[in-house]
Amino acid sequence: SEGFPDNGIEGATSGKATVPVYRGEVQFIKLEDWRKELKVLVDECSTPEKTIYICGAEGSQTPDVAQAWQKIEQVYGKGTTEQYRGKSTEYVYNRLANDLRVKNLLTSKKEGQDLNSIVVEAGEVFPGSTDAAELLKGYGQMKSRTKSQKKKWAQDFRKQINSYVYRMGNGDQPQTWPLIRKVQLKGPWSVLSTGAVLVDLPGVRDSNAARAKVAESYLQNCNQIAIVAPIKRAVDDGTAKELLGEQFKRRLLMDGNYGNVFFICTQTDDIEATETMRDHADVAQEVDGRWEKIRELAAGISDFETQLSALLQQEEDLEGQVEEMEQQLDDLKQAKRKGKGFNDDNNDDLLANNLNAVIEENKSAFAKAKDDLSSWREEHSPTMEKIQSKCDRLQKKLKALCSTVRNEYSKQCLQADFKSGLKELYRKDDDDDGSGNDEGQSALPGDFNMEVFCISANDYLKLMKIKPSRDGGPSTFANACDTQIPQLRAFVHETTAQFCKSSVKTLVENTSDL
């Protein structure tokens, strides 16, 4: 029978056996490796006399000490290192190295396995069934019942996996994530439906040597490399030019694989229209009528804001009158309390009576001021809400247009910087050869451009109603395609299909003579 594709769930040989819809395996580092790292961390927190610093991480002038202190507290809980202040380094290390919780977590329960791992699963389905096929459709094409069931399974799966890979509670209790080696997740995600495997790696220049080594190992065997960064940081000077490091880019050039790198700019819904209009008017004008539309929207918003500002000023004036009346009334009441010691002569009686009259008069004025404010709000609140609603709609359209402009600008910059970085390598190699010419640059096609996708996962999830309604609506985009998530997914599908086709062709050629 037809089983789940490799991207989703491991197939089952029996037609009657079910397989999990979502499966995750959390693999931990070796106990001996953690103890080696722990030794370094404890030593870093120690004085030359081999005792733990009395002042703690806050009093240390060395960032390495603060980082070591922090990691120990992440693994063993906040306050762990503080309770050992002044204790001997050897004593503290032995106590932490033999912590029962960490030992259990990092000790394999299966014979013959060096690494301990924990498996979490959610949902089950029969391979080759209608339900299995339905789960592999795009979210928009699924039946309502399947969407509901998949969402429930996904939430259950995420809740289970989060307890290992994310911070627990407020972060004060012992955490699991610093001890994880890797996490493998399998499920019916449409982006993987053509057989792609996505690997989330730390940067190759990560400060943690072990993480950087893992990244380098994976990079040598992957077919495509996606560089991911928030769009506000992505176009910083030299970002794309310095991607991956010179040595790795040189290897890509030598192998002809420089086209296997693409860039993903995230958080494109986070935009200030005013900044984009100020900084990228030239890019906006590259499309006929777009700059004029942007200015038209901005002018409409400005008109609405002027109307709102006038109404808000009226409301503020009325509120000021209410506050002023209330203050006067409080002052009069306080004066009356202070005047309780009046003598019984006629003048004092007259003064008291006058004060009471003034208080009553101010009470009436205060009540009228409050009534005036309430009546004004009752009359004008619907108008203000209507104006604000119209303003919000225009702002959303403006933000979407400005985001498109910034996406284009970012794409141009990243492509130009990446190509410039490759050309610099060619020139450097030519200089090293002593040739001093530009012939080497001809190896880079003139029409070559790195693929760049500018995405908004947040707005996409809201538009597709995957995120709960309590998170609010999308902040910038009204169309899922504008988030570029569908385009990125299509690129992954197309790229994977090409590699699959190439692999099949190679297999056929290698076996044709057998």
C-alpha positions as CSV (number, residue, x, y, z in Angstrom):
1,S,0.0,0.0,0.0
2,E,1.0,3.6,-0.4
3,G,2.8,4.9,2.7
4,F,3.5,8.4,4.0
5,P,6.3,10.2,2.1
6,D,9.7,10.2,3.7
7,N,9.2,13.9,4.7
8,G,6.2,13.1,6.8
9,I,6.3,9.8,8.7
10,E,8.3,6.7,8.4
11,G,6.3,4.1,6.3
12,A,4.8,1.0,7.8
13,T,5.1,-2.4,6.2
14,S,1.7,-3.6,7.4
15,G,-1.4,-2.1,5.8
16,K,-3.2,-2.3,9.2
17,A,-0.5,-0.6,11.3
18,T,-0.9,3.1,12.0
19,V,1.9,5.6,12.0
20,P,2.2,8.9,14.0
21,V,1.2,12.0,12.2
22,Y,3.8,14.1,14.1
23,R,7.0,12.6,15.5
24,G,9.9,14.3,17.3
25,E,13.1,12.9,18.6
26,V,15.1,15.0,21.1
27,Q,18.7,13.8,21.2
28,F,20.9,14.9,24.1
29,I,24.7,15.3,24.3
30,K,26.9,12.7,25.9
31,L,27.3,12.9,29.7
32,E,31.1,12.8,29.3
33,D,31.0,15.7,26.9
34,W,28.8,17.8,29.2
35,R,31.2,17.0,32.1
36,K,34.1,18.3,30.0
37,E,32.3,21.5,29.2
38,L,31.1,21.8,32.9
39,K,34.8,21.6,34.0
40,V,35.6,24.6,31.8
41,L,32.6,26.5,33.0
42,V,33.4,26.0,36.7
43,D,37.0,26.9,36.1
44,E,35.9,30.0,34.4
45,C,33.9,31.0,37.5
46,S,36.9,30.4,39.8
47,T,39.6,32.6,41.2
48,P,43.3,31.7,40.8
49,E,43.0,30.2,44.3
50,K,40.5,27.7,42.8
51,T,37.4,28.9,44.7
52,I,34.2,30.2,43.2
53,Y,34.1,34.0,42.9
54,I,32.5,35.7,45.9
55,C,31.2,38.6,43.8
56,G,29.3,36.5,41.3
57,A,28.8,37.1,37.6
58,E,27.6,40.7,38.2
59,G,30.8,41.7,39.8
60,S,33.0,40.2,37.1
61,Q,34.6,42.3,34.4
62,T,35.0,39.3,32.1
63,P,32.2,38.4,29.7
64,D,33.4,34.8,29.7
65,V,32.8,34.5,33.4
66,A,29.3,35.9,33.1
67,Q,28.5,33.5,30.2
68,A,29.8,30.5,32.2
69,W,27.9,31.5,35.3
70,Q,24.7,32.0,33.2
71,K,25.0,28.6,31.5
72,I,25.5,26.7,34.8
73,E,22.4,28.4,36.1
74,Q,20.4,27.6,33.0
75,V,21.2,23.9,33.4
76,Y,20.9,23.6,37.2
77,G,18.5,26.4,38.0
78,K,18.9,30.1,39.1
79,G,20.8,30.6,42.3
80,T,22.9,27.4,41.8
81,T,26.2,29.1,41.4
82,E,25.4,31.7,44.0
83,Q,25.0,29.1,46.7
84,Y,28.6,27.8,46.0
85,R,30.3,31.2,46.3
86,G,33.6,30.8,48.0
87,K,33.5,27.0,47.8
88,S,36.4,25.1,46.3
89,T,36.3,24.6,42.5
90,E,36.8,20.8,42.8
91,Y,33.9,20.5,45.3
92,V,31.5,22.5,43.1
93,Y,32.4,20.6,40.0
94,N,31.9,17.2,41.7
95,R,28.5,18.2,43.0
96,L,27.3,19.5,39.7
97,A,28.8,16.7,37.6
98,N,27.0,14.1,39.7
99,D,23.6,15.9,39.7
100,L,21.0,13.1,39.4
101,R,18.7,14.9,37.0
102,V,21.4,15.7,34.5
103,K,22.9,12.2,34.7
104,N,19.5,10.6,34.0
105,L,18.9,13.0,31.1
106,L,22.3,12.3,29.5
107,T,22.5,8.6,30.1
108,S,21.1,6.3,27.3
109,K,18.4,3.9,28.5
110,K,18.9,1.6,25.5
111,E,21.7,-0.9,25.3
112,G,24.3,-0.1,22.5
113,Q,23.3,3.6,22.2
114,D,25.7,6.3,23.3
115,L,23.2,9.1,23.2
116,N,20.0,9.4,25.1
117,S,16.9,10.5,23.2
118,I,13.3,11.1,24.0
119,V,10.5,10.5,21.4
120,V,7.2,12.5,21.4
121,E,4.3,11.7,19.0
122,A,0.9,13.1,18.3
123,G,-1.9,11.7,16.1
124,E,-2.0,8.5,14.1
125,V,-3.1,7.5,10.6
126,F,-3.1,4.5,8.3
127,P,-0.5,4.8,5.6
128,G,-2.0,5.1,2.1
129,S,-5.5,6.0,3.5
130,T,-7.6,8.9,2.4
131,D,-6.9,10.6,5.7
132,A,-3.2,10.4,5.1
133,A,-3.5,11.8,1.6
134,E,-5.7,14.6,2.9
135,L,-3.1,15.6,5.5
136,L,-0.5,16.2,2.8
137,K,-2.6,18.8,0.9
138,G,-2.0,22.5,1.3
139,Y,-3.8,24.0,4.3
140,G,-6.2,25.9,2.1
141,Q,-7.2,22.7,0.2
142,M,-7.9,20.6,3.3
143,K,-11.4,19.7,4.5
144,S,-12.6,21.5,7.6
145,R,-12.6,18.3,9.6
146,T,-9.0,17.5,8.6
147,K,-7.9,21.1,9.4
148,S,-9.4,20.9,12.9
149,Q,-7.9,17.5,13.6
150,K,-4.5,18.5,12.3
151,K,-4.5,21.7,14.3
152,K,-5.4,19.7,17.5
153,W,-2.6,17.2,16.9
154,A,-0.1,20.0,16.0
155,Q,-0.9,21.9,19.2
156,D,-0.5,18.7,21.3
157,F,2.8,17.9,19.6
158,R,4.1,21.4,20.0
159,K,3.2,21.4,23.7
160,Q,5.1,18.2,24.2
161,I,8.2,19.2,22.3
162,N,8.3,22.7,23.8
163,S,8.9,21.3,27.2
164,Y,12.4,20.2,26.0
165,V,13.4,22.7,23.4
166,Y,12.1,26.0,24.8
167,R,12.6,27.9,28.1
168,M,10.4,26.5,30.9
169,G,8.5,28.9,33.1
170,N,10.2,32.2,33.7
171,G,13.7,30.6,33.2
172,D,14.6,30.3,36.8
173,Q,14.1,26.5,37.1
174,P,16.6,24.0,35.5
175,Q,16.4,24.0,31.7
176,T,16.7,21.1,29.3
177,W,17.5,22.9,26.0
178,P,21.2,23.7,26.7
179,L,21.9,19.9,26.9
180,I,20.3,19.1,23.5
181,R,22.5,17.8,20.7
182,K,19.8,17.9,18.0
183,V,16.0,17.6,17.4
184,Q,14.4,15.8,14.5
185,L,10.8,16.6,13.6
186,K,8.7,14.8,11.1
187,G,5.2,15.7,10.1
188,P,2.8,16.4,7.2
189,W,4.1,19.9,6.5
190,S,3.4,20.9,2.9
191,V,6.7,22.5,2.3
192,L,8.4,19.1,2.7
193,S,5.9,17.2,0.5
194,T,8.4,16.8,-2.3
195,G,11.0,15.2,-0.1
196,A,12.9,18.2,1.3
197,V,14.7,18.1,4.6
198,L,15.2,21.4,6.4
199,V,18.0,21.8,8.9
200,D,18.1,24.8,11.2
201,L,21.8,25.6,11.9
202,P,23.6,28.1,14.0
203,G,25.8,30.5,12.1
204,V,29.2,29.3,10.9
205,R,30.8,32.0,12.9
206,D,28.9,31.1,16.1
207,S,30.8,31.9,19.3
208,N,30.2,28.4,20.5
209,A,32.9,26.2,18.8
210,A,30.9,23.0,19.0
211,R,27.8,24.6,17.4
212,A,30.0,26.1,14.6
213,K,31.5,22.7,14.0
214,V,28.1,21.1,13.6
215,A,27.0,23.8,11.2
216,E,30.2,23.3,9.1
217,S,29.6,19.6,9.0
218,Y,26.0,19.9,7.7
219,L,27.0,22.6,5.2
220,Q,29.3,20.3,3.4
221,N,26.5,17.9,2.6
222,C,23.5,20.1,2.0
223,N,22.1,20.9,-1.5
224,Q,20.9,24.4,-0.7
225,I,21.9,27.0,1.9
226,A,19.4,29.5,3.2
227,I,20.7,32.5,5.1
228,V,17.9,33.8,7.4
229,A,17.9,37.3,9.0
230,P,15.3,39.9,10.0
231,I,14.9,42.3,7.2
232,K,15.9,45.3,9.3
233,R,19.3,43.7,9.8
234,A,19.6,42.0,6.5
235,V,20.8,45.0,4.5
236,D,23.3,46.2,7.0
237,D,26.6,47.2,5.2
238,G,28.5,44.1,4.2
239,T,26.0,41.6,5.5
240,A,25.5,39.6,2.3
241,K,29.1,40.2,1.2
242,E,30.5,38.5,4.3
243,L,28.0,35.6,4.3
244,L,29.4,32.2,5.3
245,G,33.0,33.3,5.5
246,E,35.6,33.6,2.7
247,Q,36.8,30.0,2.9
248,F,33.4,28.5,2.4
249,K,32.5,30.8,-0.4
250,R,35.7,29.9,-2.2
251,R,34.8,26.3,-2.0
252,L,31.4,27.1,-3.5
253,L,33.1,28.9,-6.3
254,M,35.5,26.1,-7.0
255,D,32.6,23.6,-7.1
256,G,30.4,25.9,-9.1
257,N,27.8,25.8,-6.4
258,Y,27.6,29.5,-5.6
259,G,24.0,29.3,-7.0
260,N,23.0,27.0,-4.1
261,V,22.8,29.9,-1.6
262,F,19.6,31.9,-1.1
263,F,18.5,34.5,1.4
264,I,15.4,34.8,3.5
265,C,14.5,38.2,5.0
266,T,12.0,37.8,7.8
267,Q,9.6,40.0,9.7
268,T,8.6,42.1,6.7
269,D,5.3,43.0,8.4
270,D,7.4,45.1,10.9
271,I,7.5,48.4,8.9
272,E,7.4,52.1,9.4
273,A,5.8,53.7,6.3
274,T,7.4,57.1,7.0
275,E,10.9,55.7,7.0
276,T,10.3,53.8,3.7
277,M,8.9,56.9,2.0
278,R,11.9,58.9,3.2
279,D,14.6,56.4,2.3
280,H,13.3,54.5,-0.7
281,A,11.3,56.9,-2.8
282,D,13.5,56.1,-5.8
283,V,12.7,52.3,-5.5
284,A,9.0,53.1,-5.2
285,Q,9.1,55.1,-8.5
286,E,10.5,52.2,-10.4
287,V,6.9,50.9,-10.9
288,D,4.6,53.3,-12.7
289,G,2.0,54.9,-10.5
290,R,3.2,53.3,-7.3
291,W,4.9,56.3,-5.7
292,E,1.8,58.4,-6.6
293,K,-0.4,55.8,-4.9
294,I,1.8,55.8,-1.8
295,R,1.6,59.6,-1.6
296,E,-2.2,59.5,-2.1
297,L,-2.6,57.0,0.7
298,A,-0.3,59.1,3.0
299,A,-2.3,62.2,2.2
300,G,-5.6,60.5,3.0
301,I,-4.2,59.3,6.3
302,S,-3.0,62.8,7.1
303,D,-6.5,64.2,6.4
304,F,-8.1,61.7,8.7
305,E,-5.5,62.3,11.4
306,T,-6.2,66.1,11.1
307,Q,-10.0,65.4,11.6
308,L,-9.3,63.1,14.6
309,S,-6.8,65.6,16.1
310,A,-9.5,68.4,16.1
311,L,-12.0,66.1,17.8
312,L,-9.5,64.8,20.3
313,Q,-8.6,68.4,21.1
314,Q,-12.2,69.2,21.8
315,E,-12.5,66.1,24.1
316,E,-9.2,67.1,25.8
317,D,-10.6,70.6,26.5
318,L,-13.8,69.2,28.0
319,E,-11.8,66.8,30.1
320,G,-9.6,69.8,31.3
321,Q,-12.8,71.6,32.4
322,V,-14.0,68.6,34.4
323,E,-10.6,68.3,36.1
324,E,-10.5,72.0,36.8
325,M,-14.0,72.0,38.4
326,E,-13.1,68.9,40.4
327,Q,-10.0,70.5,41.7
328,Q,-11.9,73.7,42.7
329,L,-14.5,71.7,44.5
330,D,-11.8,69.7,46.4
331,D,-10.1,73.0,47.4
332,L,-13.4,74.5,48.7
333,K,-14.2,71.3,50.7
334,Q,-10.8,71.4,52.2
335,A,-11.2,75.1,53.1
336,K,-14.6,74.3,54.8
337,R,-12.9,71.5,56.9
338,K,-10.3,73.9,58.0
339,G,-13.0,76.5,58.9
340,K,-14.8,74.3,61.4
341,G,-13.3,76.3,64.2
342,F,-15.3,79.4,63.3
343,N,-16.5,81.5,66.3
344,D,-20.2,82.0,66.8
345,D,-20.1,85.7,65.8
346,N,-22.3,86.9,62.9
347,N,-19.3,87.4,60.5
348,D,-18.1,83.9,60.8
349,D,-21.6,82.6,60.3
350,L,-21.9,84.7,57.2
351,L,-18.6,83.4,55.9
352,A,-19.6,79.7,56.5
353,N,-22.9,80.2,54.7
354,N,-21.2,81.9,51.8
355,L,-18.7,79.0,51.5
356,N,-21.5,76.5,51.6
357,A,-23.2,78.3,48.8
358,V,-20.1,78.4,46.7
359,I,-19.5,74.7,47.3
360,E,-23.1,73.9,46.1
361,E,-22.6,76.1,43.1
362,N,-19.3,74.4,42.2
363,K,-21.0,71.0,42.6
364,S,-23.6,72.0,40.1
365,A,-20.8,73.3,37.7
366,F,-18.8,70.1,38.1
367,A,-21.8,67.9,37.4
368,K,-22.6,70.0,34.3
369,A,-19.1,69.7,33.1
370,K,-19.2,65.9,33.4
371,D,-22.6,65.8,31.7
372,D,-21.2,68.0,28.8
373,L,-18.2,65.6,28.4
374,S,-20.5,62.6,28.5
375,S,-22.9,64.1,25.9
376,W,-20.0,65.1,23.6
377,R,-18.6,61.6,23.7
378,E,-22.0,60.1,23.0
379,E,-22.4,62.3,20.0
380,H,-18.9,62.2,18.6
381,S,-17.5,58.7,19.5
382,P,-19.2,57.0,16.5
383,T,-17.7,59.6,14.2
384,M,-14.2,59.2,15.7
385,E,-14.4,55.4,15.5
386,K,-15.5,55.6,11.8
387,I,-12.6,58.0,11.0
388,Q,-10.1,55.8,12.9
389,S,-11.4,52.7,11.0
390,K,-11.0,54.5,7.7
391,C,-7.5,55.6,8.7
392,D,-6.5,52.1,9.8
393,R,-7.6,50.7,6.4
394,L,-5.5,53.2,4.6
395,Q,-2.5,52.6,6.9
396,K,-2.7,48.9,6.2
397,K,-2.7,49.5,2.4
398,L,0.2,52.0,2.8
399,K,2.2,49.6,4.9
400,A,1.7,46.7,2.4
401,L,2.9,49.0,-0.4
402,C,5.9,50.3,1.6
403,S,6.8,46.7,2.6
404,T,6.9,45.7,-1.1
405,V,9.2,48.6,-1.8
406,R,11.5,47.8,1.1
407,N,11.5,44.1,-0.1
408,E,12.6,45.2,-3.5
409,Y,15.3,47.4,-2.1
410,S,16.6,44.7,0.2
411,K,16.6,42.1,-2.6
412,Q,18.6,44.4,-4.8
413,C,21.2,45.2,-2.0
414,L,21.6,41.6,-1.0
415,Q,22.1,40.4,-4.5
416,A,24.5,43.1,-5.4
417,D,26.6,42.6,-2.2
418,F,26.7,38.8,-2.6
419,K,27.8,39.1,-6.2
420,S,30.4,41.7,-5.2
421,G,31.7,39.4,-2.5
422,L,32.2,36.6,-5.0
423,K,33.9,38.9,-7.5
424,E,36.3,40.0,-4.8
425,L,37.3,36.4,-4.3
426,Y,38.0,36.1,-8.0
427,R,40.1,39.2,-8.0
428,K,42.0,38.0,-4.9
429,D,42.7,34.7,-6.5
430,D,43.9,36.5,-9.7
431,D,46.2,38.7,-7.6
432,D,47.6,35.6,-5.8
433,D,48.3,34.0,-9.2
434,G,50.1,37.2,-10.3
435,S,47.9,37.5,-13.4
436,G,46.3,40.8,-12.4
437,N,43.5,40.5,-14.9
438,D,39.7,40.2,-14.7
439,E,39.4,37.0,-16.8
440,G,38.5,35.0,-13.6
441,Q,35.3,37.1,-13.3
442,S,34.0,35.6,-16.5
443,A,33.4,32.3,-14.6
444,L,30.5,34.2,-12.8
445,P,27.6,34.6,-15.2
446,G,26.6,38.2,-15.8
447,D,23.0,37.4,-15.2
448,F,23.6,35.5,-12.0
449,N,21.6,36.7,-9.0
450,M,21.1,35.1,-5.6
451,E,17.5,34.2,-4.8
452,V,16.0,36.4,-2.1
453,F,12.7,35.9,-0.4
454,C,11.2,38.6,1.9
455,I,8.6,36.9,4.1
456,S,6.2,37.5,6.9
457,A,5.4,34.3,8.7
458,N,3.3,36.1,11.3
459,D,0.9,37.7,8.9
460,Y,0.7,34.5,6.8
461,L,-0.3,32.4,9.8
462,K,-3.0,35.0,10.7
463,L,-4.3,35.2,7.1
464,M,-4.6,31.4,6.9
465,K,-6.3,31.4,10.3
466,I,-3.6,29.1,11.7
467,K,-2.9,31.4,14.6
468,P,-5.7,31.9,17.2
469,S,-7.9,35.0,16.7
470,R,-6.9,36.3,20.1
471,D,-3.5,37.2,18.6
472,G,-5.3,39.8,16.4
473,G,-5.4,40.2,12.7
474,P,-2.5,40.6,10.2
475,S,-0.7,43.9,10.8
476,T,0.4,44.6,7.2
477,F,-0.7,42.2,4.5
478,A,-4.2,41.4,3.2
479,N,-3.1,38.7,0.8
480,A,-1.2,35.5,1.6
481,C,0.9,35.8,-1.6
482,D,2.2,39.2,-0.4
483,T,3.9,37.5,2.6
484,Q,6.0,35.5,0.0
485,I,5.5,32.3,2.1
486,P,3.8,30.6,-0.9
487,Q,6.6,31.6,-3.2
488,L,9.3,30.3,-0.8
489,R,7.4,27.0,-0.5
490,A,7.1,26.7,-4.3
491,F,10.9,27.4,-4.6
492,V,11.6,24.5,-2.1
493,H,9.3,22.2,-4.1
494,E,10.9,23.1,-7.4
495,T,14.5,22.8,-6.1
496,T,13.8,19.5,-4.5
497,A,12.1,18.2,-7.6
498,Q,15.2,19.1,-9.7
499,F,17.5,17.3,-7.3
500,C,15.2,14.3,-7.3
501,K,15.2,14.3,-11.1
502,S,19.0,14.6,-11.2
503,S,19.4,11.7,-8.7
504,V,17.1,9.4,-10.7
505,K,18.9,10.2,-13.9
506,T,22.3,9.5,-12.3
507,L,20.9,6.2,-10.9
508,V,19.6,5.1,-14.3
509,E,22.9,5.9,-16.0
510,N,24.9,4.1,-13.4
511,T,22.7,1.0,-13.6
512,S,22.1,0.8,-17.3
513,D,25.1,-1.4,-18.0
514,L,24.3,-3.9,-15.2
